[in-house]
Amino acid sequence: MTKAQYLAELEMRLGALGKEEREELLADYEAHFEYGRAAGKTDEEIARRLGPPQLVAREILYQLSVDRARSQPTLRRIAGAVFAGIGLGVIQVLALLVPFLCGLLVLAGLFAASVYLMASPVLLLIQDGWTAKFFRMLPLLAGLVGIGLILWVAAVKGTSLLRKWMLRILQTNVESIRRKLT
Amino acid sequence: MNAQFKKGVLELCVLSLIARRDRYGYELVEEISRNFEIAEGTIYPLLRRLTQDGLCTAYLKESDEGPPRKYYRLTPAGLEVQRKLLAEWEQFVRGVENMVKEDRA
């Protein structure tokens, strides 16, 4: 494989990189060939010692996906790294999904119960209309609405806790991907 | 040698080499390749990561022969990481030695 072939193959496989980044890296490999030639090596030999361009490109792209997730942990980038990690067998899918889904279920239950309790006076009205019974039950209804409010606050708090917790699990996993890849 | 293990050690080697003096990419690759069997092309992404993580800085210097050389210089943060990795490495080697020697005795 000649220098031109090697660089072309590498460039083709690094399409996912930004232009500047790609050119910078390609310049590194180009300079490597130049210095190898100056030291009296053939292109063939230099290319063989560099390793197949496919391997080198894979290394660079893994690095990139993890770097992106680390520098700006947006959900999309985290997801990208998570899927890369799942592909590599780094992340235990169940260990991540099970607590997440359970958390979601509990929160959904809390929200539903809270809405139901808060709506209970209206529901009773719809059912029975304005009766004396409704006024007798006012204190109880006020209590139910109060409990509903408390549940609501708990559910909101729980949502933010779940989000933070999931981010932390992902962070740990991204770290472990990084260690695994570098 | 396990590939994963070699990669961790590789980082220690690169940091240690540039801790002694600034070196340019090709020089580093040659030096490492003399000691390890490695796909040389995988060293450049590592150098890029170390630079991005602020463990070293890169600067260009004209050269009489061939293209300008990209030199790498260790930063204080890089030195810290190098010391940490070296300590881990030494601990690892001691552990292995303990077991190997007791085995022989």
Interface residues (C-beta under 8 A of the other chain):
Chain A: E24 L25 D28 Y29 E30 A31 H32 E34 Y35 G36 A38 R49 L50 G51 P52 P53 L55 V56 E59 I60 Q63 D67 K180 T182
Chain B: Q4 K7 E11 G25 Y26 V29 S33 A39 E40 G41 T42 Y44 P45 L46 L47 R48 R49 Q52 E65 G66 P67 R69 K70
